[in-house]
Amino acid sequence: MGKANFSFDHVFLPNATQYDVYKLTGNKQMDHTLEGYNSCLFVYGQTGSGKTHTMIGNNNGIVQQ
C-alpha cells in the first residue's frame, strides 16, 4: 500500500469566530442550496474542538434550530 497525500482547504486559528467559519464555508453552501443544488458541510475534528458549537452555537451557528 502506497503513501496517501492529503490536503486542506483551510485551517481556522483558535481565535476564529463562528462568522469567520460561516463566511468561508456556510455562505457559499447556502447560496448553492437556494439555487436548487444539494449541499453538505462535513465537519471533522477532535472531540471537544468546537464542532457542535460552530454548527449550532447559541442559536447563532451555521445551522439554525
N, C-alpha and C positions, 0 to 999 in steps of 0.2 A: 504494500500500500504506500503510495507516494505522499509527499507533504501537501497539505492544503493551504492555500493562501486566503486570508480573509481581509476585508477592508471595511472601514466605517464611513458612513456619510458625514457624521458629525458626532462629536463627544461634547456634552454640556459640562461646563465647570460647576463646582459645588454651589457657587453663588447665582446660578441661572434661576430665573423666575419662571413661574408657570406660563406667563405671557411670552417669554423668550422661546419656550418649547412650542407653544401654540403657533407663533409666527413662523417658525421653521418647518413645522410638520402639520399641525391641525388645520391651519388656514388653507393650505393647498388641497388637503383632503376634503375639506368642507366645500370648496369651490367645485371640485370634481363631482362630489355627491350631488350638489344642487344642479349640475349639468346632466345628471342622469347616469353617471358611471358608478359602479361599485367601488368601494374603497375600504381599506383596512389599515389600522395602525397596530403594529406588533410591538409591544412594549416588553423589553427584556432587560433584566439586570439582577444584581444581587439582592437577596432578601433584605428588606429594611432600607433599600436605597431610595425610596420615594416614588415608586411606580404608581401605586394607587393614589397617592396624594396628587401627583401630576395629572393623572387621568380624571380623577373625581374632585379632589380638593375639598374645600368647604363650599360646595356648590358654585365654584368658580374655576373648575378644571376644564379639560377638553370635553369630557362627557358631562352633559347637564342632566341632573336627576329630576 
